[in-house]
């Protein structure tokens, strides 16, 4: 697979957001059987999205959405909804999406990134510098663990 460009997408970019939603629907709703009402949580507006067209996407929550998810820390962003389509898995696109979101968090002056990783993906995030902590917990019927990475 050729290396696809990764770009930051804002919620007012209709075409970009349509691609983001299509990828997330395929990965989470179709493949992982996440209920659609859980996937579409109303937090896409105001979030920062990374998009590799026809390959993958990820989301960064900021401000009060992030603080509500990460224990109230206002200087830590929340990375989530990382989804890579099957043909692009193992190509490095997931790591490039995470890096693009981390770069955006740094640009915004944030000190770290928090995420809730599906247990099968912990090793992927560890290779990118994240550390897991706390017990496993279910989210949409899938086992997860909290992870974080300082950016400064």
C-alpha positions as CSV (number, residue, x, y, z in Angstrom):
1,X,0.0,0.0,0.0
2,X,1.4,3.4,-0.9
3,X,1.9,5.9,1.9
4,X,-1.2,7.9,2.3
5,X,-1.2,11.5,3.5
6,X,-2.6,12.2,7.0
7,X,-4.4,15.5,7.5
8,X,-6.1,17.2,10.4
9,X,-9.9,17.5,9.8
10,X,-12.2,19.9,11.7
11,X,-15.8,19.2,12.2
12,X,-16.8,22.0,9.7
13,X,-15.0,20.0,6.9
14,X,-18.1,18.2,5.5
15,X,-16.2,16.0,3.0
16,X,-13.5,15.1,5.6
17,X,-16.0,14.3,8.3
18,X,-18.0,12.1,5.9
19,X,-14.8,10.0,5.3
20,X,-14.1,9.9,9.1
21,X,-17.6,8.6,9.8
22,X,-17.5,6.0,7.0
23,X,-14.2,4.6,8.4
24,X,-15.4,4.5,12.0
25,X,-18.7,2.9,11.0
26,X,-16.9,0.1,9.1
27,X,-14.4,-0.6,11.9
28,X,-16.5,-0.1,15.0
29,X,-20.1,-0.7,14.1
30,X,-19.7,-3.3,11.4
31,X,-16.6,-5.2,12.4
32,X,-16.6,-4.8,16.2
33,X,-20.4,-4.7,16.7
34,X,-20.3,-1.5,18.7
35,X,-23.8,-0.1,19.0
36,X,-24.2,2.9,16.7
37,X,-25.6,5.0,19.6
38,X,-22.3,4.3,21.5
39,X,-20.1,5.2,18.5
40,X,-21.9,8.5,17.7
41,X,-21.5,10.2,21.1
42,X,-22.0,13.8,20.0
43,X,-18.4,14.8,20.7
44,X,-17.2,15.0,17.1
45,X,-18.0,18.7,16.9
46,X,-15.2,20.7,18.4
47,X,-12.8,17.7,18.3
48,X,-9.7,17.4,16.2
49,X,-9.7,14.5,13.7
50,X,-6.8,13.0,11.8
51,X,-7.7,11.3,8.5
52,X,-5.8,9.1,6.1
53,X,-8.3,8.8,3.2
54,X,-9.6,5.3,2.6
55,X,-7.3,4.0,5.4
56,X,-7.9,5.3,8.9
57,X,-8.9,8.0,11.3
58,X,-8.6,9.1,14.9
59,X,-10.0,11.8,17.2
60,X,-8.6,14.1,19.8
61,X,-11.0,15.5,22.4
62,X,-10.1,18.9,23.9
63,X,-11.3,21.2,26.7
64,X,-14.2,20.1,28.8
65,X,-14.9,16.9,26.7
66,X,-11.3,15.8,27.4
67,X,-11.3,16.8,31.1
68,X,-14.6,14.9,31.7
69,X,-13.0,11.8,30.3
70,X,-9.5,12.0,31.9
71,X,-10.2,12.8,35.5
72,X,-10.5,16.6,35.1
73,X,-7.0,17.3,33.7
74,X,-7.4,20.4,31.5
75,X,-4.0,20.1,29.9
76,X,-4.3,16.6,28.7
77,X,-6.1,15.7,25.4
78,X,-8.0,12.5,24.9
79,X,-7.1,10.4,21.9
80,X,-9.8,8.0,20.8
81,X,-11.8,6.5,17.9
82,X,-8.6,5.3,16.3
83,X,-9.8,3.2,13.4
84,X,-7.8,1.6,10.6
85,X,-9.5,-0.3,7.7
86,X,-8.4,-3.9,7.3
87,X,-6.4,-3.3,4.0
88,X,-4.3,-0.6,5.8
89,X,-3.6,-2.5,9.0
90,X,0.1,-3.2,9.6
91,X,1.2,-0.4,7.2
92,X,2.1,2.2,9.8
93,X,-1.0,4.4,9.1
94,X,-2.2,3.9,12.7
95,X,1.0,5.2,14.1
96,X,1.0,8.2,11.6
97,X,-2.6,9.1,12.7
98,X,-1.5,9.0,16.4
99,X,1.5,11.1,15.6
100,X,-0.6,13.7,13.8
101,X,-2.9,14.0,16.7
102,X,-0.1,14.3,19.2
103,X,1.5,17.0,17.0
104,X,-1.8,18.9,17.1
105,X,-2.0,18.5,20.9
106,X,1.6,19.9,21.2
107,X,0.7,22.8,18.9
108,X,-2.2,23.6,21.2
109,X,0.2,23.6,24.2
110,X,-1.2,20.5,25.9
111,X,1.0,18.5,28.2
112,X,-0.1,15.0,27.5
113,X,-2.5,12.5,25.9
114,X,-4.8,10.1,27.6
115,X,-6.5,7.2,25.9
116,X,-8.5,4.1,26.6
117,X,-7.0,1.3,24.5
118,X,-8.7,-1.9,23.5
119,X,-6.6,-4.6,25.3
120,X,-5.5,-6.1,22.0
121,X,-4.0,-2.8,21.0
122,X,-2.0,-2.0,24.2
123,X,1.3,-3.2,22.6
124,X,0.7,-0.9,19.6
125,X,0.4,2.1,21.9
126,X,3.3,1.1,24.1
127,X,5.5,1.2,21.0
128,X,4.4,4.8,20.6
129,X,5.4,5.7,24.2
130,X,2.1,5.2,26.1
131,X,2.0,3.5,29.5
132,X,-1.0,1.5,30.6
133,X,-2.3,1.8,34.2
134,X,-5.3,0.7,36.2
135,X,-7.4,-2.4,35.7
136,X,-9.2,-3.5,32.6
137,X,-12.7,-2.2,32.1
138,X,-15.4,-2.8,29.5
139,X,-16.5,-0.2,27.0
140,X,-19.1,-1.2,24.4
141,X,-18.5,-4.8,25.5
142,X,-14.8,-4.6,24.7
143,X,-12.0,-4.9,27.3
144,X,-10.0,-1.6,27.6
145,X,-7.2,-0.2,29.8
146,X,-6.3,3.5,30.4
147,X,-3.0,4.7,29.0
148,X,-1.2,8.0,28.9
149,X,1.8,9.7,27.4
150,X,3.4,13.0,28.4
151,X,4.1,15.3,25.5
152,X,6.6,17.7,27.2
